[in-house]
């Protein structure tokens, strides 16, 4: 397909699943299922709907603290959803019930160990037959109090310009970069073909194809190898959410997909330009790094209906809902226009956050996707292959494989 500004090529589309939806009053909608939020069936139903819509992947939110209206710690509200299941375990439960869609749970880096995350995501890649990914997330400062290994120095969003807070944020993201590097090395610590499984000779593994990674840095000292063989994709998808230069740098240096939050076309273009510059600085200009735009969406048959629904949800919550990402209220056709406009600004895909589940997920899969298909902007069927392959990413060789072994 020839791509021009007026006829953008096919785009990638993911949805971000979080509780009853991204609007804090979504759990009070008539079609919501608040009594089932902590059941397997709830999550399998949502992901089945996303797969029916041929979406590239779903992300599943997680954190190491309760949801809160405050950045710097818990609140006292009892009229919003609080509590969640472990995202990686949800993905592992959902994987056998799906065939094509990618599964990208969130796992935080600040209070976990790279070894644990690497084996969990590698296991998910085996369970899903090559459809796993990971959203690497830096913890908020208030989460320190749950673990007691770091000083609890809460700060607010307004404090981010303070030199001491900026230094703390930079250190946290530098730690995240090391964390991702260790995870990636552990995924490579078993070469392809390390498992022989020859009962006749009694050889189960080729020990020469298992490698110590011997990572030594200011934050981690990890010897390896992993306890899980090399994942089916070699390297499961690594994704990060970024709002500013420091996390843009993490995404450009370490991730396969960077989620960003532009407010309009020009903002999207500026963000993509900055990430591409960081990618070149990291000497990754020959690699594909996707930049996905994040939007919270409320979709209805008319813009007025979508705005009315948001106003009703806002009234239930007692405040006008805002987000780090643009909140879109309108029709599927209007959203398709916006996505193609932002795609022309350089974005390669989008991660949509349904404001209310299941309403807005159904609107994405049953209204937006057909609209994009009519425009030739979205697939009409899944093709066989891994999540990496769907996103145009090659399956890399293990960095520890000898040239002969890599070519064999």
C-alpha positions, 0 to 999 in steps of 0.5 A: 500500500502506498502511504500518503498523508491522506491515506495512512498505512495500516496502524497498530492498535492495543488496549490498556485494561485497568479494573472497571475502566479508566474513569474512576466511576466506571464501576457504577455503570449499569453494564459494569461487573464490579463483583467480578473484578477479581475473577478469572472469567472477567479478564478472559472475557475482556481479552477475548473481546480484544482478540475478536477485534484483531487488536495487536495486544492488551496491556494490564495495569499493575502497581505496588500500592493501592489506586489513589487520587494522589500522586504522593500516597494513598487517599481515603476515598471509598467510592472508587475501585481499590485493589487489583490482581497481579498483572503477570498472573492474570496474563498467564491465566488468560494466555491458554484461552487466546490464540493470537493477541499479545499479552503485556502485563505491567511489572514494576522495577523499583522494588522487584528483582530482574531475575524474578521478572525475567523468569515470569515474562519468559514463562508467559512467553512459553505459555502463550506460545510467543505472545508475551511482553512486559510494561516496565514501570518505575514505582511512585515514591510512596511505595517505598513504605511497603518495603522498607529498603529505601527512604520514604521521601514522598513528593508531588507532581509539582515538585518534579522541577526541584533539583533534588526531586529531579535527581531522584527521578533520574536515578530511578530511571537509570535503575530502570534502564539497568533493570531492563538490561539485566532482564534482556541478558537473562533472556539471552543466557540460554542459547537456542538449542540448549535443550537437547532432551535426548533420553537415549544419551541421557543428555537433557541440556548442552551446558556449553549453551548456558551462560553467566551474564555476570552483570555488575553495576551500581544497582545490580550484581547478577550472575545468571544464567536464568532458570527458564530456557530462552523464550520462544520470541528470544526477546519478549516485547519490552514497553514503557510509558513516557511523559518527558525527556528522562523516560523518553530516553529510557524508551529509546535506549531499552524498549521496543514500544514507547507509549506517549501522551501527546495532546495534538498533532504538533505535540505528537510530532515533537515527541516522536522527533525527540525519541528518534533523537534519543534513539540515534544517541543510543546507536539504535537507529537501525532498530525498530522502536515503535511510538504509540500514542495513548488516549483515554476514550469514551465512544458513542454513536454521537459526540453529544452522547459521549460527552453526556456519558462523561458528564454523568460519570464525572457527576457520580465521581464528584469531579471532572475526570482528567488524565495524563493522556488526552481524554477523547469523547466522540464517535468511532469515525472521529477517533479514526480521523484523529488516529490517522492524523497523529499517525501522519505526525509519526506515531506508529500505533496507539494504546487506547484506554477504555474509560468504562468496561465493557462499553468502550472496549466494545466500541473499540472492537465493534465500531472503531476497528470496522471503521479503520478497516473500511479505510484500509488502515487496520488488518482484517485477520490475524496472520500467524506468528509471534507478537514481535513478528506482528510488530515487524520486529525480528527474532534476535539471536542470543548475544552470547551465542558464538557465530557458528551457533547463531548461524546453525 
